[in-house]
Amino acid sequence: MDKLIEIANQAIADYGFRQVALWSPEDAVERWDLSPAEEAVLTGVVHEALAALPVPVEPADIPAEQARIAGLIKAALG
């Protein structure tokens, strides 16, 4: 779960990385050695949440978005 939260946090803060997480999730799965359950959350819940974010996420909003999406990940994997 921590690896998935790390990916989401980076994707929220870095729009270029967000594009990789959204459209080439297999790269993140391989690089972070995600489990099948984590991969499903990345391509499902996390994908939807990242796709809905504004471009860019305002710096002041990054911590709140990171906490929100981490909560979604924890709920999905809980």
C-alpha positions as CSV (number, residue, x, y, z in Angstrom):
1,M,0.0,0.0,0.0
2,D,2.8,2.4,0.8
3,K,4.3,2.1,-2.7
4,L,0.9,2.9,-4.2
5,I,0.5,5.9,-2.0
6,E,4.0,7.0,-3.0
7,I,3.0,6.7,-6.7
8,A,-0.2,8.7,-6.1
9,N,1.6,11.4,-4.2
10,Q,4.2,11.9,-6.9
11,A,1.4,11.9,-9.6
12,I,-0.5,14.6,-7.7
13,A,2.6,16.9,-7.4
14,D,4.1,16.2,-10.9
15,Y,1.8,16.4,-13.9
16,G,4.2,14.6,-16.2
17,F,4.4,11.7,-13.8
18,R,0.6,11.8,-13.5
19,Q,0.4,11.1,-17.2
20,V,2.6,8.0,-16.9
21,A,0.5,6.8,-14.0
22,L,-2.7,7.4,-15.9
23,W,-1.8,6.1,-19.3
24,S,1.1,3.7,-18.8
25,P,0.3,2.1,-15.4
26,E,2.2,-1.1,-16.3
27,D,5.4,1.0,-16.0
28,A,4.6,1.9,-12.4
29,V,3.5,-1.7,-11.7
30,E,6.8,-3.0,-12.9
31,R,9.0,-0.3,-11.4
32,W,7.4,-0.5,-7.9
33,D,6.7,-4.2,-8.1
34,L,3.1,-3.8,-7.2
35,S,0.9,-6.7,-6.2
36,P,-2.1,-7.7,-8.4
37,A,-4.4,-6.0,-5.8
38,E,-2.4,-2.8,-5.8
39,E,-2.4,-2.8,-9.6
40,A,-6.2,-3.1,-9.6
41,V,-6.4,-0.1,-7.3
42,L,-4.0,1.9,-9.4
43,T,-5.9,1.2,-12.6
44,G,-9.3,1.7,-10.9
45,V,-9.8,4.0,-7.9
46,V,-6.5,5.9,-8.3
47,H,-6.9,6.3,-12.0
48,E,-10.3,7.9,-11.6
49,A,-9.1,10.2,-8.8
50,L,-6.0,11.3,-10.7
51,A,-8.0,11.9,-13.9
52,A,-10.4,14.2,-12.0
53,L,-7.6,16.5,-10.6
54,P,-7.1,19.9,-12.1
55,V,-4.0,20.7,-14.2
56,P,-2.0,21.6,-12.4
57,V,-2.9,20.9,-8.8
58,E,-2.2,24.2,-7.0
59,P,0.8,23.8,-4.6
60,A,-1.4,24.8,-1.6
61,D,-3.8,22.0,-2.5
62,I,-1.3,19.2,-2.9
63,P,-1.2,18.0,0.7
64,A,-5.0,17.8,0.9
65,E,-5.2,15.9,-2.4
66,Q,-2.5,13.5,-1.3
67,A,-4.3,12.8,2.0
68,R,-7.6,12.3,0.2
69,I,-6.2,9.9,-2.4
70,A,-4.2,8.0,0.3
71,G,-7.5,7.6,2.1
72,L,-9.1,6.1,-1.1
73,I,-6.2,3.7,-1.4
74,K,-6.4,2.6,2.2
75,A,-10.1,2.1,1.9
76,A,-9.7,0.1,-1.3
77,L,-7.0,-2.2,0.1
78,G,-8.4,-2.3,3.6
